[in-house]
């Protein structure tokens, strides 16, 4: 995932069975997103509120209208439009489904691409 900032490695850098030099591999990996196995959402927020907050944090230079447009497009592409006004939920109460939570995690990462 590129999160480790120390240590040494050796070997070949491969992606889809193709070997890449370090600089090209790093450039390719900068275009990738990384979604953690466990999500950390505020259970009292709706899906749209979660995406709006993430957009405000990750895209501060964009206008509110541009962020809103991006959020709407991602909710549509990830199949979350119907759940946009549902609470996330969690341990204390049921909210969106597990599949919707996973798609929300992915949509949140797609904000920066």
SVG drawing of the C-alpha trace seen along z (x, -y; Angstrom):
<svg xmlns="http://www.w3.org/2000/svg" viewBox="-34 -28 51 40">
<polyline fill="none" stroke="black" stroke-width="0.4" points="0.0,0.0 3.0,-2.3 2.3,-3.3 5.6,-2.0 8.2,-4.7 11.2,-2.7 13.1,0.5 14.6,2.1 13.2,4.3 14.6,6.2 13.2,8.1 11.1,7.1 8.1,4.7 5.3,6.4 1.8,5.3 -0.5,7.6 2.5,9.8 4.5,6.9 7.8,5.9 8.3,2.1 11.3,0.0 10.9,-1.7 10.1,-5.2 7.3,-4.0 5.9,-1.6 5.7,-4.4 4.0,-6.7 1.4,-3.9 0.9,-3.3 0.2,-7.0 -2.8,-6.6 -4.2,-3.8 -6.5,-4.0 -6.2,-2.0 -9.3,-1.1 -8.7,0.2 -10.3,3.5 -12.1,1.8 -14.0,-1.4 -14.3,-4.2 -17.6,-6.1 -19.6,-8.2 -22.8,-6.2 -25.0,-9.2 -24.3,-10.7 -26.1,-9.9 -24.3,-8.5 -24.5,-11.9 -23.3,-13.8 -20.3,-11.4 -19.4,-12.0 -20.0,-15.8 -17.6,-15.9 -15.0,-13.8 -15.2,-16.0 -14.7,-19.1 -11.6,-17.6 -10.1,-16.1 -11.1,-18.8 -10.8,-22.1 -9.8,-24.0 -13.0,-23.1 -16.1,-25.2 -19.1,-23.8 -21.0,-23.4 -18.2,-21.4 -17.9,-19.2 -21.6,-18.6 -21.5,-17.6 -18.6,-15.2 -20.4,-13.6 -23.6,-13.2 -21.7,-11.5 -19.9,-9.1 -23.1,-8.2 -24.7,-7.4 -21.7,-5.4 -21.4,-3.4 -25.1,-2.6 -25.6,-4.6 -28.2,-7.1 -31.1,-5.2 -29.2,-5.1 -28.0,-8.7 -30.3,-9.8 -29.9,-6.7 -27.9,-6.8 -24.6,-4.8 -25.4,-3.0 -23.1,-0.7 -22.9,1.1 -25.7,-0.9 -28.3,-0.8 -28.7,0.8 -28.0,-1.5 -26.9,-0.7 -26.0,2.8 -22.4,4.2 -22.2,3.9 -23.3,0.3 -20.7,-0.4 -18.0,1.1 -19.2,-0.9 -19.2,-4.0 -15.5,-3.3 -14.6,-3.0 -16.5,-6.1 -14.7,-8.0 -11.4,-7.0 -12.5,-7.8 -13.0,-11.5 -9.4,-12.2 -9.2,-10.6"/>
</svg>
